[in-house]
């Protein structure tokens, strides 16, 4: 290029550089807005994934749920502790082998019966006990079963075997506990 043409280019660049730079800045700002800011603003519009109304509804429902839980806790705290102990006796919170054996021992002694053998197994909230009892007559055994039925602890007799000789009785009894 000749030096006069070069000078003309330099003159035009210097004279119009401010306009060129401002135009370039505006184009870049608009492009950045449309590519970066506008998609985020669309998310904030009604029904968008960042819509505050939806989150406010979720927060309000969680507040309602929290107030219900507080009321339930308040009701639970107001329960009589003796009633809670009775409830724990009806359905134990864990399989308590010793307590169950004591219950059976007390019931058999109350009716003049003797425990020959006792075995237990527990799984999934069910405490299965196999108990062999001897002594007494049929009437005594019926009274024992009646007392067992009216016992506070929930019990199901699933199998009963009666041996007339020696007045021996074998029972499969299921009691329940709260499995964790």
Wavefront OBJ file of the C-alpha trace (Angstrom):
o trace
v 0.000 0.000 0.000
v 1.040 3.449 -0.639
v 1.700 5.794 2.138
v -1.171 8.129 1.230
v -3.697 5.269 1.350
v -2.186 4.159 4.616
v -2.609 7.600 6.068
v -6.256 7.679 4.980
v -6.915 4.360 6.747
v -5.193 5.589 9.869
v -7.158 8.837 9.731
v -10.491 6.960 9.369
v -9.578 4.528 12.171
v -8.645 7.317 14.551
v -11.648 9.463 13.656
v -14.240 6.679 13.831
v -12.662 4.415 16.477
v -14.851 5.798 19.242
v -18.028 5.103 17.249
v -16.712 1.666 16.262
v -15.797 0.779 19.848
v -19.147 1.969 21.210
v -21.015 0.026 18.499
v -18.976 -3.092 19.277
v -19.659 -2.656 23.012
v -23.413 -2.324 22.383
v -23.463 -5.439 20.181
v -21.539 -7.408 22.816
v -23.816 -6.180 25.617
v -26.980 -7.109 23.700
v -25.561 -10.516 22.764
v -24.553 -11.145 26.372
v -27.998 -10.116 27.568
v -29.799 -12.405 25.102
v -27.473 -15.357 25.711
v -26.868 -15.093 29.471
v -29.399 -12.892 31.263
v -32.622 -13.476 29.280
v -32.705 -17.299 29.852
v -32.308 -16.741 33.612
v -35.054 -14.132 33.602
v -37.342 -16.587 31.799
v -36.823 -19.028 34.676
v -38.102 -16.373 37.098
v -41.317 -15.809 35.153
v -44.591 -17.318 36.359
v -44.463 -21.088 35.998
v -40.693 -21.126 35.531
v -38.495 -23.395 37.573
v -37.377 -20.483 39.768
v -40.879 -19.049 40.256
v -41.075 -17.750 43.806
v -44.807 -18.465 44.095
v -44.163 -22.204 43.882
v -41.510 -22.047 46.593
v -43.749 -19.893 48.788
v -46.497 -22.543 48.491
v -44.011 -25.261 49.455
v -42.830 -23.228 52.442
v -46.427 -22.597 53.543
v -47.292 -26.296 53.314
v -44.162 -27.151 55.306
v -45.141 -24.574 57.946
v -48.596 -26.149 58.186
v -47.041 -29.599 58.535
v -44.661 -28.289 61.212
v -47.532 -26.780 63.193
v -49.391 -30.114 62.993
v -46.287 -31.930 64.258
v -45.965 -29.456 67.123
v -49.603 -30.080 68.056
v -49.065 -33.849 67.977
v -45.971 -33.492 70.166
v -47.923 -31.282 72.562
v -50.698 -33.902 72.725
v -48.156 -36.657 73.284
v -46.410 -34.711 76.043
v -49.746 -34.181 77.771
v -50.429 -37.935 77.954
v -50.363 -39.499 81.360
v -47.076 -41.379 81.856
v -48.935 -44.261 83.544
v -50.972 -44.764 80.389
v -47.798 -44.800 78.307
v -46.332 -47.484 80.592
v -49.527 -49.538 80.198
v -49.332 -49.148 76.430
v -45.706 -50.305 76.478
v -46.850 -53.314 78.490
v -49.527 -54.195 75.907
v -47.092 -54.043 72.978
v -43.470 -54.016 74.070
v -40.994 -51.762 72.327
v -38.445 -54.594 72.034
v -38.456 -58.373 72.494
v -37.944 -58.776 76.237
v -37.339 -62.459 76.866
v -37.134 -62.199 80.655
v -40.316 -60.138 81.036
v -42.274 -62.534 78.837
v -41.053 -65.543 80.821
v -42.006 -63.817 84.070
v -45.523 -63.203 82.729
v -45.926 -66.879 81.849
v -44.445 -67.957 85.184
v -46.867 -65.742 87.115
v -49.866 -66.954 85.101
v -49.002 -70.636 85.572
v -48.315 -70.234 89.305
v -51.584 -68.364 89.708
v -53.411 -71.486 88.480
v -51.210 -74.073 90.176
v -49.582 -75.228 86.939
v -45.898 -76.006 86.382
v -43.776 -74.935 83.417
v -41.884 -77.963 82.096
v -40.094 -76.206 79.254
v -40.159 -72.906 77.474
v -38.445 -71.714 74.303
v -38.644 -68.515 72.316
v -37.839 -67.016 68.953
v -38.422 -63.484 67.743
v -38.395 -61.787 64.359
v -40.219 -58.988 62.532
v -42.242 -57.785 65.512
v -43.448 -61.240 66.590
v -42.164 -62.990 69.713
v -43.033 -66.699 69.380
v -42.949 -68.790 72.541
v -43.416 -72.535 72.865
v -44.350 -73.489 76.406
v -45.012 -76.919 77.931
v -47.144 -76.964 81.068
v -48.149 -79.792 83.379
v -50.393 -80.223 86.386
v -53.952 -79.345 87.188
v -57.047 -80.676 85.526
v -58.892 -79.597 82.405
v -60.922 -76.972 84.266
v -57.736 -75.431 85.695
v -56.207 -75.350 82.226
v -59.321 -73.640 80.812
v -59.093 -71.034 83.564
v -55.430 -70.554 82.664
v -56.359 -69.991 79.010
v -59.110 -67.577 80.056
v -56.619 -65.600 82.164
v -54.145 -65.664 79.259
v -56.854 -64.331 76.963
v -57.701 -61.479 79.357
v -54.047 -60.652 79.917
v -53.077 -57.065 79.200
v -50.316 -58.096 76.789
v -51.612 -59.062 73.368
v -51.129 -62.807 72.880
v -52.285 -65.283 70.238
v -52.322 -69.022 70.877
v -51.559 -70.512 67.474
v -51.195 -74.179 68.429
v -52.425 -76.230 71.386
v -51.603 -79.835 72.183
v -53.237 -81.660 75.080
v -51.895 -84.906 76.510
v -54.385 -86.596 78.816
v -51.732 -88.676 80.585
v -49.970 -86.554 83.166
v -52.079 -83.530 82.289
v -49.503 -82.021 79.922
v -50.255 -79.101 77.653
v -48.112 -77.548 74.931
v -48.914 -74.091 73.579
v -47.447 -71.986 70.798
v -48.024 -68.380 71.815
v -47.211 -65.265 69.807
v -46.769 -61.913 71.479
v -45.883 -58.733 69.668
v -43.353 -55.937 69.925
v -42.568 -52.837 67.934
v -39.966 -53.808 65.355
v -37.526 -51.041 64.461
l 1 2 3 4 5 6 7 8 9 10 11 12 13 14 15 16 17 18 19 20 21 22 23 24 25 26 27 28 29 30 31 32 33 34 35 36 37 38 39 40 41 42 43 44 45 46 47 48 49 50 51 52 53 54 55 56 57 58 59 60 61 62 63 64 65 66 67 68 69 70 71 72 73 74 75 76 77 78 79 80 81 82 83 84 85 86 87 88 89 90 91 92 93 94 95 96 97 98 99 100 101 102 103 104 105 106 107 108 109 110 111 112 113 114 115 116 117 118 119 120 121 122 123 124 125 126 127 128 129 130 131 132 133 134 135 136 137 138 139 140 141 142 143 144 145 146 147 148 149 150 151 152 153 154 155 156 157 158 159 160 161 162 163 164 165 166 167 168 169 170 171 172 173 174 175 176 177 178 179 180
